[in-house]
Amino acid sequence: MALPELEVVQGWIDDSPYNSWLGIRVTDLTATTVTFEVDARPEWRTTVEPPAVHGGILAALLDAAADFSLIGTVGKPVPTIDLSVNYLRGAAIGPIRVVGRLIKPGSQIATAEAEAVDASGKVVAIARGTFLASAARSDGT
């Protein structure tokens, strides 16, 4: 499977209303990894102190990064089957880098993980997910 150009992958992000709203920028892409950057906005903060990015936003970013790490093997984004997120510490409002890595490719199911790192360089959340790799084929099998 040929790796799409970074601009093509950014176009897929921009074509998704939710991913576009998140402001995801694709900054690096390899056959088994993807790196996103976002600027966490004030409206993403939780009601707890000290202010931190809401866990649902982090989960969405981790899910997208894990999914897009499959691009080099399946060729396009595919549905998430399962996603498990571990929150390690609060993510400050500001820049966040999210890296997705393909763990186990498969013709039916693929496994990937992702981590989110805040501006201080600390990992704030990690995730592991399974994805329906077979959905990338034209017949969906």
N, CA, C and O atoms as a GROMACS GRO file, in nm:
protein
  564
    1MET      N    1   0.085  -0.118   0.000
    1MET     CA    2   0.000   0.000   0.000
    1MET      C    3   0.089   0.124   0.000
    1MET      O    4   0.176   0.139   0.086
    2ALA      N    5   0.067   0.212  -0.096
    2ALA     CA    6   0.145   0.336  -0.104
    2ALA      C    7   0.097   0.434   0.004
    2ALA      O    8  -0.023   0.448   0.027
    3LEU      N    9   0.190   0.499   0.067
    3LEU     CA   10   0.159   0.597   0.169
    3LEU      C   11   0.108   0.724   0.103
    3LEU      O   12   0.176   0.781   0.017
    4PRO      N   13  -0.012   0.770   0.141
    4PRO     CA   14  -0.063   0.895   0.082
    4PRO      C   15   0.025   1.014   0.122
    4PRO      O   16   0.094   1.010   0.225
    5GLU      N   17   0.022   1.117   0.042
    5GLU     CA   18   0.092   1.240   0.075
    5GLU      C   19   0.030   1.301   0.200
    5GLU      O   20  -0.089   1.284   0.227
    6LEU      N   21   0.112   1.372   0.277
    6LEU     CA   22   0.066   1.437   0.400
    6LEU      C   23  -0.053   1.529   0.372
    6LEU      O   24  -0.146   1.537   0.452
    7GLU      N   25  -0.050   1.598   0.259
    7GLU     CA   26  -0.158   1.691   0.224
    7GLU      C   27  -0.290   1.617   0.202
    7GLU      O   28  -0.397   1.670   0.234
    8VAL      N   29  -0.284   1.496   0.147
    8VAL     CA   30  -0.404   1.415   0.127
    8VAL      C   31  -0.464   1.377   0.262
    8VAL      O   32  -0.585   1.386   0.282
    9VAL      N   33  -0.379   1.335   0.354
    9VAL     CA   34  -0.425   1.296   0.487
    9VAL      C   35  -0.483   1.418   0.559
    9VAL      O   36  -0.586   1.407   0.626
   10GLN      N   37  -0.418   1.534   0.546
   10GLN     CA   38  -0.473   1.655   0.607
   10GLN      C   39  -0.610   1.687   0.547
   10GLN      O   40  -0.699   1.734   0.617
   11GLY      N   41  -0.626   1.661   0.418
   11GLY     CA   42  -0.756   1.682   0.354
   11GLY      C   43  -0.864   1.593   0.413
   11GLY      O   44  -0.977   1.636   0.431
   12TRP      N   45  -0.830   1.467   0.445
   12TRP     CA   46  -0.927   1.378   0.510
   12TRP      C   47  -0.966   1.433   0.647
   12TRP      O   48  -1.083   1.428   0.685
   13ILE      N   49  -0.867   1.485   0.719
   13ILE     CA   50  -0.896   1.546   0.850
   13ILE      C   51  -0.990   1.664   0.831
   13ILE      O   52  -1.091   1.676   0.900
   14ASP      N   53  -0.956   1.752   0.737
   14ASP     CA   54  -1.035   1.873   0.716
   14ASP      C   55  -1.176   1.844   0.665
   14ASP      O   56  -1.267   1.922   0.689
   15ASP      N   57  -1.194   1.731   0.595
   15ASP     CA   58  -1.326   1.694   0.544
   15ASP      C   59  -1.419   1.641   0.653
   15ASP      O   60  -1.540   1.632   0.632
   16SER      N   61  -1.364   1.605   0.767
   16SER     CA   62  -1.445   1.557   0.880
   16SER      C   63  -1.482   1.678   0.966
   16SER      O   64  -1.392   1.742   1.023
   17PRO      N   65  -1.610   1.711   0.978
   17PRO     CA   66  -1.647   1.829   1.056
   17PRO      C   67  -1.591   1.828   1.199
   17PRO      O   68  -1.545   1.932   1.248
   18TYR      N   69  -1.594   1.712   1.265
   18TYR     CA   70  -1.545   1.708   1.403
   18TYR      C   71  -1.394   1.724   1.408
   18TYR      O   72  -1.343   1.804   1.487
   19ASN      N   73  -1.321   1.649   1.326
   19ASN     CA   74  -1.176   1.662   1.325
   19ASN      C   75  -1.133   1.803   1.284
   19ASN      O   76  -1.035   1.856   1.336
   20SER      N   77  -1.205   1.861   1.191
   20SER     CA   78  -1.176   1.997   1.149
   20SER      C   79  -1.201   2.095   1.264
   20SER      O   80  -1.120   2.185   1.287
   21TRP      N   81  -1.311   2.076   1.337
   21TRP     CA   82  -1.342   2.162   1.453
   21TRP      C   83  -1.232   2.150   1.559
   21TRP      O   84  -1.199   2.248   1.625
   22LEU      N   85  -1.176   2.030   1.574
   22LEU     CA   86  -1.067   2.011   1.670
   22LEU      C   87  -0.940   2.086   1.627
   22LEU      O   88  -0.853   2.113   1.709
   23GLY      N   89  -0.930   2.118   1.500
   23GLY     CA   90  -0.813   2.191   1.451
   23GLY      C   91  -0.689   2.105   1.437
   23GLY      O   92  -0.578   2.153   1.455
   24ILE      N   93  -0.709   1.977   1.405
   24ILE     CA   94  -0.596   1.885   1.392
   24ILE      C   95  -0.509   1.923   1.273
   24ILE      O   96  -0.558   1.942   1.162
   25ARG      N   97  -0.379   1.933   1.299
   25ARG     CA   98  -0.279   1.955   1.194
   25ARG      C   99  -0.191   1.830   1.187
   25ARG      O  100  -0.132   1.791   1.288
   26VAL      N  101  -0.182   1.769   1.071
   26VAL     CA  102  -0.096   1.652   1.052
   26VAL      C  103   0.045   1.705   1.027
   26VAL      O  104   0.069   1.776   0.929
   27THR      N  105   0.139   1.670   1.116
   27THR     CA  106   0.275   1.723   1.104
   27THR      C  107   0.377   1.618   1.060
   27THR      O  108   0.486   1.654   1.015
   28ASP      N  109   0.343   1.490   1.074
   28ASP     CA  110   0.435   1.385   1.031
   28ASP      C  111   0.355   1.260   1.001
   28ASP      O  112   0.254   1.232   1.066
   29LEU      N  113   0.402   1.184   0.903
   29LEU     CA  114   0.334   1.062   0.862
   29LEU      C  115   0.437   0.963   0.811
   29LEU      O  116   0.518   0.996   0.724
   30THR      N  117   0.434   0.841   0.866
   30THR     CA  118   0.517   0.732   0.814
   30THR      C  119   0.424   0.615   0.785
   30THR      O  120   0.302   0.627   0.799
   31ALA      N  121   0.480   0.503   0.745
   31ALA     CA  122   0.398   0.386   0.715
   31ALA      C  123   0.324   0.334   0.837
   31ALA      O  124   0.222   0.267   0.823
   32THR      N  125   0.374   0.363   0.958
   32THR     CA  126   0.312   0.308   1.080
   32THR      C  127   0.288   0.411   1.189
   32THR      O  128   0.246   0.374   1.299
   33THR      N  129   0.313   0.539   1.162
   33THR     CA  130   0.290   0.642   1.263
   33THR      C  131   0.229   0.766   1.200
   33THR      O  132   0.240   0.791   1.080
   34VAL      N  133   0.164   0.844   1.286
   34VAL     CA  134   0.116   0.976   1.246
   34VAL      C  135   0.134   1.068   1.367
   34VAL      O  136   0.119   1.026   1.482
   35THR      N  137   0.166   1.194   1.339
   35THR     CA  138   0.176   1.293   1.445
   35THR      C  139   0.081   1.408   1.413
   35THR      O  140   0.081   1.462   1.302
   36PHE      N  141   0.001   1.443   1.513
   36PHE     CA  142  -0.092   1.555   1.504
   36PHE      C  143  -0.048   1.662   1.602
   36PHE      O  144   0.015   1.632   1.704
   37GLU      N  145  -0.081   1.786   1.572
   37GLU     CA  146  -0.070   1.894   1.669
   37GLU      C  147  -0.202   1.968   1.671
   37GLU      O  148  -0.266   1.987   1.568
   38VAL      N  149  -0.241   2.010   1.791
   38VAL     CA  150  -0.361   2.092   1.809
   38VAL      C  151  -0.329   2.200   1.911
   38VAL      O  152  -0.236   2.187   1.991
   39ASP      N  153  -0.407   2.305   1.908
   39ASP     CA  154  -0.399   2.408   2.011
   39ASP      C  155  -0.526   2.398   2.094
   39ASP      O  156  -0.634   2.438   2.050
   40ALA      N  157  -0.511   2.343   2.215
   40ALA     CA  158  -0.627   2.327   2.303
   40ALA      C  159  -0.685   2.464   2.336
   40ALA      O  160  -0.613   2.556   2.375
   41ARG      N  161  -0.814   2.476   2.319
   41ARG     CA  162  -0.882   2.604   2.334
   41ARG      C  163  -0.949   2.615   2.471
   41ARG      O  164  -0.980   2.514   2.533
   42PRO      N  165  -0.973   2.737   2.517
   42PRO     CA  166  -1.035   2.756   2.649
   42PRO      C  167  -1.169   2.685   2.665
   42PRO      O  168  -1.202   2.641   2.775
   43GLU      N  169  -1.248   2.674   2.557
   43GLU     CA  170  -1.379   2.609   2.569
   43GLU      C  171  -1.367   2.458   2.588
   43GLU      O  172  -1.468   2.391   2.612
   44TRP      N  173  -1.248   2.404   2.578
   44TRP     CA  174  -1.226   2.262   2.601
   44TRP      C  175  -1.198   2.230   2.747
   44TRP      O  176  -1.184   2.113   2.782
   45ARG      N  177  -1.191   2.330   2.833
   45ARG     CA  178  -1.149   2.305   2.971
   45ARG      C  179  -1.260   2.243   3.054
   45ARG      O  180  -1.379   2.261   3.028
   46THR      N  181  -1.215   2.169   3.152
   46THR     CA  182  -1.307   2.104   3.246
   46THR      C  183  -1.349   2.203   3.354
   46THR      O  184  -1.302   2.317   3.357
   47THR      N  185  -1.437   2.158   3.441
   47THR     CA  186  -1.481   2.243   3.552
   47THR      C  187  -1.397   2.222   3.677
   47THR      O  188  -1.419   2.288   3.778
   48VAL      N  189  -1.301   2.130   3.672
   48VAL     CA  190  -1.216   2.104   3.788
   48VAL      C  191  -1.098   2.200   3.790
   48VAL      O  192  -1.063   2.260   3.688
   49GLU      N  193  -1.038   2.213   3.904
   49GLU     CA  194  -0.918   2.296   3.917
   49GLU      C  195  -0.798   2.206   3.943
   49GLU      O  196  -0.812   2.107   4.014
   50PRO      N  197  -0.682   2.236   3.890
   50PRO     CA  198  -0.656   2.343   3.794
   50PRO      C  199  -0.719   2.311   3.659
   50PRO      O  200  -0.744   2.195   3.628
   51PRO      N  201  -0.744   2.414   3.579
   51PRO     CA  202  -0.807   2.392   3.449
   51PRO      C  203  -0.728   2.293   3.364
   51PRO      O  204  -0.605   2.298   3.359
   52ALA      N  205  -0.799   2.205   3.298
   52ALA     CA  206  -0.736   2.105   3.211
   52ALA      C  207  -0.830   2.077   3.093
   52ALA      O  208  -0.949   2.107   3.098
   53VAL      N  209  -0.773   2.019   2.989
   53VAL     CA  210  -0.852   1.981   2.871
   53VAL      C  211  -0.946   1.867   2.909
   53VAL      O  212  -0.906   1.773   2.977
   54HIS      N  213  -1.070   1.876   2.865
   54HIS     CA  214  -1.170   1.773   2.893
   54HIS      C  215  -1.125   1.638   2.835
   54HIS      O  216  -1.070   1.632   2.725
   55GLY      N  217  -1.147   1.532   2.911
   55GLY     CA  218  -1.106   1.399   2.869
   55GLY      C  219  -1.169   1.352   2.740
   55GLY      O  220  -1.108   1.276   2.665
   56GLY      N  221  -1.290   1.397   2.711
   56GLY     CA  222  -1.356   1.358   2.586
   56GLY      C  223  -1.282   1.412   2.464
   56GLY      O  224  -1.274   1.344   2.362
   57ILE      N  225  -1.229   1.531   2.476
   57ILE     CA  226  -1.149   1.589   2.367
   57ILE      C  227  -1.022   1.507   2.348
   57ILE      O  228  -0.985   1.474   2.235
   58LEU      N  229  -0.954   1.476   2.459
   58LEU     CA  230  -0.832   1.395   2.449
   58LEU      C  231  -0.862   1.260   2.387
   58LEU      O  232  -0.786   1.212   2.303
   59ALA      N  233  -0.973   1.197   2.428
   59ALA     CA  234  -1.009   1.066   2.372
   59ALA      C  235  -1.030   1.076   2.221
   59ALA      O  236  -0.987   0.988   2.147
   60ALA      N  237  -1.096   1.181   2.176
   60ALA     CA  238  -1.119   1.199   2.032
   60ALA      C  239  -0.987   1.215   1.957
   60ALA      O  240  -0.970   1.159   1.848
   61LEU      N  241  -0.895   1.291   2.014
   61LEU     CA  242  -0.764   1.311   1.950
   61LEU      C  243  -0.685   1.180   1.945
   61LEU      O  244  -0.622   1.149   1.844
   62LEU      N  245  -0.687   1.106   2.055
   62LEU     CA  246  -0.617   0.977   2.061
   62LEU      C  247  -0.676   0.878   1.961
   62LEU      O  248  -0.603   0.806   1.893
   63ASP      N  249  -0.809   0.874   1.953
   63ASP     CA  250  -0.878   0.785   1.860
   63ASP      C  251  -0.837   0.817   1.716
   63ASP      O  252  -0.805   0.727   1.638
   64ALA      N  253  -0.840   0.944   1.682
   64ALA     CA  254  -0.805   0.985   1.545
   64ALA      C  255  -0.660   0.949   1.513
   64ALA      O  256  -0.631   0.900   1.404
   65ALA      N  257  -0.569   0.975   1.606
   65ALA     CA  258  -0.427   0.946   1.581
   65ALA      C  259  -0.402   0.796   1.566
   65ALA      O  260  -0.329   0.754   1.477
   66ALA      N  261  -0.463   0.717   1.653
   66ALA     CA  262  -0.447   0.571   1.641
   66ALA      C  263  -0.502   0.524   1.507
   66ALA      O  264  -0.438   0.444   1.438
   67ASP      N  265  -0.621   0.572   1.470
   67ASP     CA  266  -0.682   0.534   1.343
   67ASP      C  267  -0.593   0.572   1.224
   67ASP      O  268  -0.569   0.490   1.136
   68PHE      N  269  -0.546   0.695   1.223
   68PHE     CA  270  -0.467   0.742   1.109
   68PHE      C  271  -0.328   0.679   1.103
   68PHE      O  272  -0.261   0.690   1.001
   69SER      N  273  -0.284   0.613   1.211
   69SER     CA  274  -0.155   0.541   1.204
   69SER      C  275  -0.166   0.418   1.114
   69SER      O  276  -0.064   0.362   1.074
   70LEU      N  277  -0.288   0.376   1.082
   70LEU     CA  278  -0.310   0.261   0.994
   70LEU      C  279  -0.304   0.298   0.846
   70LEU      O  280  -0.302   0.209   0.760
   71ILE      N  281  -0.299   0.426   0.814
   71ILE     CA  282  -0.308   0.473   0.676
   71ILE      C  283  -0.206   0.404   0.585
   71ILE      O  284  -0.239   0.370   0.471
   72GLY      N  285  -0.085   0.383   0.633
   72GLY     CA  286   0.019   0.321   0.552
   72GLY      C  287  -0.009   0.177   0.515
   72GLY      O  288   0.047   0.126   0.418
   73THR      N  289  -0.095   0.109   0.592
   73THR     CA  290  -0.126  -0.031   0.561
   73THR      C  291  -0.265  -0.050   0.504
   73THR      O  292  -0.285  -0.141   0.422
   74VAL      N  293  -0.362   0.031   0.543
   74VAL     CA  294  -0.499   0.011   0.491
   74VAL      C  295  -0.540   0.118   0.390
   74VAL      O  296  -0.635   0.097   0.315
   75GLY      N  297  -0.469   0.231   0.386
   75GLY     CA  298  -0.492   0.329   0.281
   75GLY      C  299  -0.591   0.439   0.310
   75GLY      O  300  -0.594   0.539   0.238
   76LYS      N  301  -0.672   0.425   0.414
   76LYS     CA  302  -0.768   0.530   0.448
   76LYS      C  303  -0.816   0.508   0.591
   76LYS      O  304  -0.795   0.402   0.649
   77PRO      N  305  -0.882   0.610   0.650
   77PRO     CA  306  -0.936   0.593   0.785
   77PRO      C  307  -1.043   0.483   0.787
   77PRO      O  308  -1.116   0.465   0.690
   78VAL      N  309  -1.050   0.411   0.898
   78VAL     CA  310  -1.147   0.302   0.914
   78VAL      C  311  -1.218   0.316   1.048
   78VAL      O  312  -1.171   0.389   1.135
   79PRO      N  313  -1.332   0.247   1.067
   79PRO     CA  314  -1.406   0.259   1.192
   79PRO      C  315  -1.331   0.202   1.313
   79PRO      O  316  -1.257   0.104   1.302
   80THR      N  317  -1.352   0.266   1.426
   80THR     CA  318  -1.300   0.217   1.554
   80THR      C  319  -1.393   0.110   1.606
   80THR      O  320  -1.515   0.128   1.607
   81ILE      N  321  -1.336  -0.002   1.650
   81ILE     CA  322  -1.415  -0.108   1.714
   81ILE      C  323  -1.416  -0.087   1.864
   81ILE      O  324  -1.521  -0.097   1.928
   82ASP      N  325  -1.299  -0.059   1.920
   82ASP     CA  326  -1.286  -0.044   2.065
   82ASP      C  327  -1.172   0.052   2.093
   82ASP      O  328  -1.072   0.053   2.021
   83LEU      N  329  -1.187   0.133   2.198
   83LEU     CA  330  -1.081   0.226   2.237
   83LEU      C  331  -1.076   0.232   2.389
   83LEU      O  332  -1.178   0.254   2.454
   84SER      N  333  -0.958   0.214   2.443
   84SER     CA  334  -0.937   0.224   2.587
   84SER      C  335  -0.840   0.339   2.613
   84SER      O  336  -0.732   0.345   2.555
   85VAL      N  337  -0.880   0.431   2.700
   85VAL     CA  338  -0.800   0.550   2.729
   85VAL      C  339  -0.759   0.550   2.875
   85VAL      O  340  -0.840   0.522   2.964
   86ASN      N  341  -0.633   0.582   2.899
   86ASN     CA  342  -0.584   0.603   3.035
   86ASN      C  343  -0.539   0.749   3.045
   86ASN      O  344  -0.453   0.794   2.970
   87TYR      N  345  -0.599   0.821   3.141
   87TYR     CA  346  -0.563   0.960   3.165
   87TYR      C  347  -0.456   0.962   3.274
   87TYR      O  348  -0.478   0.909   3.383
   88LEU      N  349  -0.342   1.022   3.244
   88LEU     CA  350  -0.229   1.019   3.336
   88LEU      C  351  -0.216   1.146   3.419
   88LEU      O  352  -0.172   1.142   3.534
   89ARG      N  353  -0.254   1.259   3.361
   89ARG     CA  354  -0.251   1.388   3.431
   89ARG      C  355  -0.330   1.486   3.347
   89ARG      O  356  -0.360   1.460   3.231
   90GLY      N  357  -0.364   1.598   3.406
   90GLY     CA  358  -0.439   1.700   3.334
   90GLY      C  359  -0.354   1.763   3.225
   90GLY      O  360  -0.235   1.789   3.244
   91ALA      N  361  -0.415   1.788   3.111
   91ALA     CA  362  -0.347   1.856   3.000
   91ALA      C  363  -0.381   2.003   3.005
   91ALA      O  364  -0.498   2.041   3.001
   92ALA      N  365  -0.279   2.086   3.015
   92ALA     CA  366  -0.301   2.230   3.020
   92ALA      C  367  -0.356   2.281   2.887
   92ALA      O  368  -0.331   2.223   2.781
   93ILE      N  369  -0.433   2.390   2.895
   93ILE     CA  370  -0.480   2.456   2.774
   93ILE      C  371  -0.357   2.509   2.700
   93ILE      O  372  -0.274   2.578   2.758
   94GLY      N  373  -0.346   2.476   2.574
   94GLY     CA  374  -0.230   2.515   2.494
   94GLY      C  375  -0.197   2.406   2.394
   94GLY      O  376  -0.283   2.323   2.364
   95PRO      N  377  -0.076   2.405   2.342
   95PRO     CA  378  -0.040   2.307   2.239
   95PRO      C  379  -0.040   2.164   2.294
   95PRO      O  380   0.003   2.138   2.406
   96ILE      N  381  -0.089   2.073   2.211
   96ILE     CA  382  -0.087   1.930   2.243
   96ILE      C  383  -0.039   1.856   2.118
   96ILE      O  384  -0.085   1.883   2.007
   97ARG      N  385   0.054   1.764   2.139
   97ARG     CA  386   0.102   1.678   2.030
   97ARG      C  387   0.048   1.538   2.055
   97ARG      O  388   0.054   1.487   2.167
   98VAL      N  389  -0.006   1.475   1.951
   98VAL     CA  390  -0.062   1.341   1.962
   98VAL      C  391   0.006   1.253   1.858
   98VAL      O  392   0.009   1.286   1.740
   99VAL      N  393   0.060   1.140   1.904
   99VAL     CA  394   0.130   1.047   1.815
   99VAL      C  395   0.057   0.914   1.816
   99VAL      O  396   0.035   0.855   1.922
  100GLY      N  397   0.020   0.866   1.698
  100GLY     CA  398  -0.043   0.735   1.683
  100GLY      C  399   0.056   0.637   1.624
  100GLY      O  400   0.135   0.673   1.537
  101ARG      N  401   0.051   0.511   1.672
  101ARG     CA  402   0.142   0.406   1.623
  101ARG      C  403   0.066   0.278   1.596
  101ARG      O  404  -0.012   0.232   1.679
  102LEU      N  405   0.088   0.222   1.480
  102LEU     CA  406   0.031   0.092   1.446
  102LEU      C  407   0.106  -0.014   1.526
  102LEU      O  408   0.229  -0.019   1.523
  103ILE      N  409   0.033  -0.098   1.598
  103ILE     CA  410   0.092  -0.204   1.679
  103ILE      C  411   0.087  -0.337   1.606
  103ILE      O  412   0.187  -0.408   1.596
  104LYS      N  413  -0.032  -0.372   1.555
  104LYS     CA  414  -0.050  -0.500   1.486
  104LYS      C  415  -0.142  -0.482   1.368
  104LYS      O  416  -0.262  -0.462   1.384
  105PRO      N  417  -0.086  -0.488   1.247
  105PRO     CA  418  -0.173  -0.481   1.130
  105PRO      C  419  -0.248  -0.612   1.113
  105PRO      O  420  -0.207  -0.715   1.164
  106GLY      N  421  -0.357  -0.606   1.043
  106GLY     CA  422  -0.433  -0.727   1.014
  106GLY      C  423  -0.526  -0.702   0.897
  106GLY      O  424  -0.560  -0.587   0.868
  107SER      N  425  -0.566  -0.808   0.829
  107SER     CA  426  -0.655  -0.791   0.714
  107SER      C  427  -0.798  -0.762   0.759
  107SER      O  428  -0.873  -0.699   0.685
  108GLN      N  429  -0.835  -0.807   0.878
  108GLN     CA  430  -0.969  -0.782   0.931
  108GLN      C  431  -0.967  -0.674   1.040
  108GLN      O  432  -1.040  -0.576   1.034
  109ILE      N  433  -0.881  -0.696   1.140
  109ILE     CA  434  -0.872  -0.609   1.257
  109ILE      C  435  -0.728  -0.563   1.272
  109ILE      O  436  -0.635  -0.642   1.254
  110ALA      N  437  -0.708  -0.437   1.307
  110ALA     CA  438  -0.574  -0.384   1.335
  110ALA      C  439  -0.575  -0.320   1.473
  110ALA      O  440  -0.678  -0.271   1.519
  111THR      N  441  -0.460  -0.322   1.538
  111THR     CA  442  -0.446  -0.262   1.671
  111THR      C  443  -0.347  -0.147   1.663
  111THR      O  444  -0.241  -0.159   1.601
  112ALA      N  445  -0.382  -0.037   1.728
  112ALA     CA  446  -0.294   0.080   1.730
  112ALA      C  447  -0.302   0.147   1.867
  112ALA      O  448  -0.395   0.123   1.944
  113GLU      N  449  -0.203   0.230   1.895
  113GLU     CA  450  -0.203   0.305   2.020
  113GLU      C  451  -0.169   0.450   1.990
  113GLU      O  452  -0.123   0.483   1.881
  114ALA      N  453  -0.194   0.536   2.088
  114ALA     CA  454  -0.162   0.677   2.072
  114ALA      C  455  -0.130   0.736   2.208
  114ALA      O  456  -0.173   0.686   2.311
  115GLU      N  457  -0.053   0.845   2.206
  115GLU     CA  458  -0.025   0.918   2.329
  115GLU      C  459  -0.038   1.066   2.301
  115GLU      O  460  -0.007   1.114   2.192
  116ALA      N  461  -0.084   1.139   2.402
  116ALA     CA  462  -0.098   1.284   2.394
  116ALA      C  463   0.003   1.347   2.490
  116ALA      O  464   0.014   1.305   2.605
  117VAL      N  465   0.075   1.447   2.441
  117VAL     CA  466   0.179   1.513   2.517
  117VAL      C  467   0.148   1.662   2.521
  117VAL      O  468   0.121   1.723   2.417
  118ASP      N  469   0.152   1.722   2.641
  118ASP     CA  470   0.120   1.864   2.651
  118ASP      C  471   0.245   1.949   2.630
  118ASP      O  472   0.353   1.897   2.602
  119ALA      N  473   0.229   2.081   2.643
  119ALA     CA  474   0.338   2.175   2.614
  119ALA      C  475   0.458   2.156   2.705
  119ALA      O  476   0.570   2.194   2.669
  120SER      N  477   0.437   2.098   2.824
  120SER     CA  478   0.549   2.076   2.916
  120SER      C  479   0.629   1.951   2.879
  120SER      O  480   0.732   1.922   2.941
  121GLY      N  481   0.582   1.877   2.777
  121GLY     CA  482   0.651   1.755   2.735
  121GLY      C  483   0.608   1.631   2.811
  121GLY      O  484   0.668   1.525   2.794
  122LYS      N  485   0.506   1.644   2.894
  122LYS     CA  486   0.459   1.530   2.972
  122LYS      C  487   0.346   1.457   2.899
  122LYS      O  488   0.258   1.519   2.840
  123VAL      N  489   0.352   1.324   2.904
  123VAL     CA  490   0.244   1.243   2.847
  123VAL      C  491   0.124   1.260   2.939
  123VAL      O  492   0.132   1.234   3.059
  124VAL      N  493   0.011   1.303   2.881
  124VAL     CA  494  -0.109   1.328   2.962
  124VAL      C  495  -0.213   1.219   2.947
  124VAL      O  496  -0.298   1.202   3.036
  125ALA      N  497  -0.209   1.144   2.837
  125ALA     CA  498  -0.306   1.036   2.816
  125ALA      C  499  -0.251   0.940   2.712
  125ALA      O  500  -0.178   0.979   2.621
  126ILE      N  501  -0.289   0.813   2.728
  126ILE     CA  502  -0.252   0.710   2.631
  126ILE      C  503  -0.377   0.630   2.596
  126ILE      O  504  -0.471   0.624   2.674
  127ALA      N  505  -0.376   0.570   2.479
  127ALA     CA  506  -0.492   0.490   2.436
  127ALA      C  507  -0.445   0.374   2.352
  127ALA      O  508  -0.340   0.378   2.288
  128ARG      N  509  -0.526   0.270   2.352
  128ARG     CA  510  -0.505   0.156   2.263
  128ARG      C  511  -0.641   0.122   2.205
  128ARG      O  512  -0.742   0.120   2.276
  129GLY      N  513  -0.643   0.096   2.075
  129GLY     CA  514  -0.770   0.066   2.010
  129GLY      C  515  -0.758  -0.042   1.906
  129GLY      O  516  -0.650  -0.074   1.857
  130THR      N  517  -0.874  -0.097   1.872
  130THR     CA  518  -0.883  -0.190   1.760
  130THR      C  519  -0.970  -0.125   1.653
  130THR      O  520  -1.064  -0.051   1.683
  131PHE      N  521  -0.935  -0.153   1.529
  131PHE     CA  522  -0.996  -0.084   1.416
  131PHE      C  523  -1.034  -0.185   1.308
  131PHE      O  524  -0.964  -0.285   1.289
  132LEU      N  525  -1.144  -0.158   1.238
  132LEU     CA  526  -1.196  -0.249   1.135
  132LEU      C  527  -1.120  -0.228   1.004
  132LEU      O  528  -1.167  -0.158   0.915
  133ALA      N  529  -1.003  -0.288   0.995
  133ALA     CA  530  -0.916  -0.272   0.878
  133ALA      C  531  -0.985  -0.317   0.750
  133ALA      O  532  -0.962  -0.260   0.643
  134SER      N  533  -1.070  -0.418   0.760
  134SER     CA  534  -1.137  -0.470   0.640
  134SER      C  535  -1.230  -0.367   0.576
  134SER      O  536  -1.263  -0.381   0.458
  135ALA      N  537  -1.271  -0.266   0.649
  135ALA     CA  538  -1.360  -0.163   0.593
  135ALA      C  539  -1.290  -0.081   0.485
  135ALA      O  540  -1.356  -0.013   0.407
  136ALA      N  541  -1.157  -0.086   0.481
  136ALA     CA  542  -1.083  -0.011   0.379
  136ALA      C  543  -1.096  -0.074   0.241
  136ALA      O  544  -1.075  -0.006   0.140
  137ARG      N  545  -1.129  -0.203   0.236
  137ARG     CA  546  -1.146  -0.269   0.106
  137ARG      C  547  -1.280  -0.228   0.047
  137ARG      O  548  -1.376  -0.200   0.119
  138SER      N  549  -1.286  -0.225  -0.083
  138SER     CA  550  -1.408  -0.178  -0.150
  138SER      C  551  -1.529  -0.264  -0.120
  138SER      O  552  -1.641  -0.213  -0.120
  139ASP      N  553  -1.509  -0.394  -0.093
  139ASP     CA  554  -1.624  -0.480  -0.062
  139ASP      C  555  -1.654  -0.485   0.087
  139ASP      O  556  -1.754  -0.544   0.128
  140GLY      N  557  -1.566  -0.424   0.171
  140GLY     CA  558  -1.589  -0.418   0.315
  140GLY      C  559  -1.570  -0.549   0.388
  140GLY      O  560  -1.604  -0.558   0.507
  141THR      N  561  -1.517  -0.653   0.322
  141THR     CA  562  -1.500  -0.783   0.389
  141THR      C  563  -1.358  -0.806   0.434
  141THR      O  564  -1.328  -0.910   0.491
   0.00000   0.00000   0.00000
